[in-house]
């Protein structure tokens, strides 16, 4: 007598499972479709000047004149500025972030770690424009007064702001990777007479290198793609930087400053700039995928 209710229950569960599976599939497809639409739109708009109007892509990449009013669109100074700013931020931010992660995971008392970890994670939630305002109000005047600069908005200001902004990513991901190293690694090293610090740098960090490299690549992606904070502290000069005190205009800043009023070929060249930036991010993601696939080996 109880079989019909059981059959109805099983049928209901089957229907719910099918609906759930299709709902998850739709969500996944929406993500992929959104990505393809964005990529397609940017690439179609960005490639048009080189295909339809005969502009040289080589000159676009390696020329140093960006004067839209004179129909000159060359972005090499911006590429150099973006690369310098990213490398500089990595040089400063990665050691600080890694040492902070090691301290939180291996050295700090639990009570202290519970205070510092949320504070570091809170940095990730601060809007990027506030980092720019901080840089403009604190870092720029400091550099101007202490380095004797006529203008504190410079490459070094960009580097310092980006180094601060990448810290939450580097610290959080690195700390997770370090905590994931099995305790037996530490115990074995200590049993062999290696000091605590020696164990950290000779055993734990090498064992967590895959996660640490992932943190560095993610931090690099944050640095190279940042816009609002950079606009406020870069100075926005269209020159190839030869000094840390030079005013610069990275790729993201160029797009943000001019897209609002650009039209025609000018607008399409800004989309082409976006293609170059997207290519950098794509390379970083490829590197991240390679690092992850190696699994630390």
Beta strands, then each sheet from edge to edge (+ up, - down):
strand 1: 66-67
strand 2: 72-73
sheet 1: 1+ 2-
end
